[in-house]
Amino acid sequence: MENSHSKTRFSKISKLKFFGMMITAIIVWAFAFPFIKIGLVELSFINLTIMRFLIVCIIFIIILILTPKKFSKLHKKDIIPIFILGFFGVIVYHFGLNYGEQYISPAIASLIIATIPIQIIIFARIILKELISFKKLIGIILALMGVLIISIWGKVESVLEIEYIFSVVAILVAAIMAALYTIAGKKLLERYNGLSLTVYAMLFGSIGLIPFLNQSLIIQVTTMTTKAWVAVIFLGVFSTVIGYVIWYIALKIKSASEISIYLYAIPVISTIISYFWFGDEITLMFIIGGLLVLFGLFIVNMKKKEKPNKKVE
């Protein structure tokens, strides 16, 4: 169980600040999809992952050296679980996502990734014994409906296209890994703060990338354009360092099922980004789907009014 000190400290974070944290994480993750597409033009899906986490490791090592007091003590018994958490929950997730995005339409990818919150709820119920209220369930279903509408009918030229069936399997595996990363992390957060667990998981997990190093990485990196470097740096600094630290801090404050619904906002923001960045036309159905997602978020975060206790004579 979380200690009372942590709960008292985190309870001081206002709803507005928490919402701001989550929106920041969702925005940097939404931007990740177009930047992954840009990076894959010049890097293989493996080398893109390696370069992304090379930047992440450099940043986290610097933070670890400069601010050691911010980190929870690493327990020897947790080294292997944290390595597994980092490698499968982060590295394998990005392998699957980067590979799948090469051979699958964004609409299909969005539909598969949209299953993550539902998976988190299922795993949270089975593993963490978390209960979900009827109100939150309704909010999650409404948000999921919104995501389905956006993914299928949100853009004028939105298509459900699959080049290789294995790409669907790869992204589905990535989605499962992301859900399990959240659930397993929730258990470890009983002993670590959000920053510590994120840094330890990323550093230990990145060790698993060593067997994938080969000559192609040097060849591709030496010919990378400025555009590709910007993509890799954004993915490393914003989508990984900032996004994942915020996620585990939020997970320390609220339950896994509560924060999972924020992931439904990613396709909404991704579609808006595509509209301004790539000139993709959006439809009336996107607006309807977006409103459903926002309404679902509102329902989940709506605080229940406490009734005053009536004194029984």
Residue, then its C-alpha position, 0 to 999 in steps of 0.5 A: m500500500e502507498n504510504s500516508h506521506s505520499k498520499t498527503r503530498f499528492s493530495k495537495i495537487s489540485k485537479l487543474k494541475f493534475f489535468g494539466m499534467m495529463i494533457t501535457a503527456i497526451i499532447v507529447w504522445a500525440f505528436a509522437f505518431p507523425f514524428i515516428k513516421i518522419g523518423l522511419v523514412e531514414l531509420s529502420f524501426i529498430n534503429l529508430t528505437i535505439m536512437r530514441f532511447l540513447i537520447v533518453c538514457i543520456i538525459f536520465i543519467i545526467i539527471l541521476i548524477l546531478t540530483p541523486k537525492k530525488f531518487s528512491k533507493l533501488h532495492k536489489k530484489d527489484i532489479i530484474p522486475i524493473f528490467i523486465l518492466g522497462f524492456f517489455g513495457v517500453i522497448v518491445y512496445h516501441f518495436g511493435l509500434n514502429y514496425g506496425e506503422q510501416y505497414i498499417s493505416p493510421a485508422i487501424a493503428s488508432l483502433i488497436i491502440a484504443t484498446i489500451p485503456i480497456q486492457i488496463i481496466i481488465f488487468a487492473r481488476i484481475i491483478l490490482k483488484e481495482l474496482i470501477s464504478f458504473k459512472k466511470l464505466i459509462g465514461i470509458i465506453l463513451a470515450l471509446m465510442g468517440v475514438l472509434i468514430i474518429s478513427i473510422w470516419g474522422k478524416v475525409e480520406s481515412v482508410l482501414e488498410i493493412e499491408y501485412i497482417f503481422s503489422v496488426v499483431a505487432i501493434l496489438v502486442a505493443a498495446i498489451m505491453a503498454a497496458l502491462y507496463t502501467i499495471a506492473g508499474k503501479k505495484l512497484l510504485e509502492r516502493y518508488n516515486g514516479l521519477s525513480l521508477t521511470v528512470y530505472a525502468m528506461l535505463f535497465g530496459s535499454i540494456g536489452l537493446i544492445p544485441f540489436l546494435n549493428q553496422s546499419l545504425i552507423i550508416q543510417v545515423t551518419t546520413m540522417t537529415t536535420k528533419a530526422w534528428v528533430a524527430v528523434i530528439f522530440l521522441g526522446v526528450f518529449s514523448t519519452v522523458i517527459g511523457y513517461v515521467i508524468w505518467y508514473i507520477a499520475l499513476k502514483i496519485k490515481s488508480a490505473s483505470e482512472i488515468s487510462i481514459y486520458l489515452y483516448a484523447i490521443p487520437v483526438i489531438s493526433t487528428i487535429i495535429s494532422y489537420f494543421w500539419f499535413g492539411d488532412e481534412i476532418t469531418l463532422m464525425f470527428i467533431i462528434g467523436g471528439l465531443l464523446v471523448l471529452f464527455g467521457l473524460f468529464i464523466v470519469n473525473m466528475k466528483k461525486k457530491e457528498k451527502p451530509n450525514k443525517k443524524v438518526e434520533 
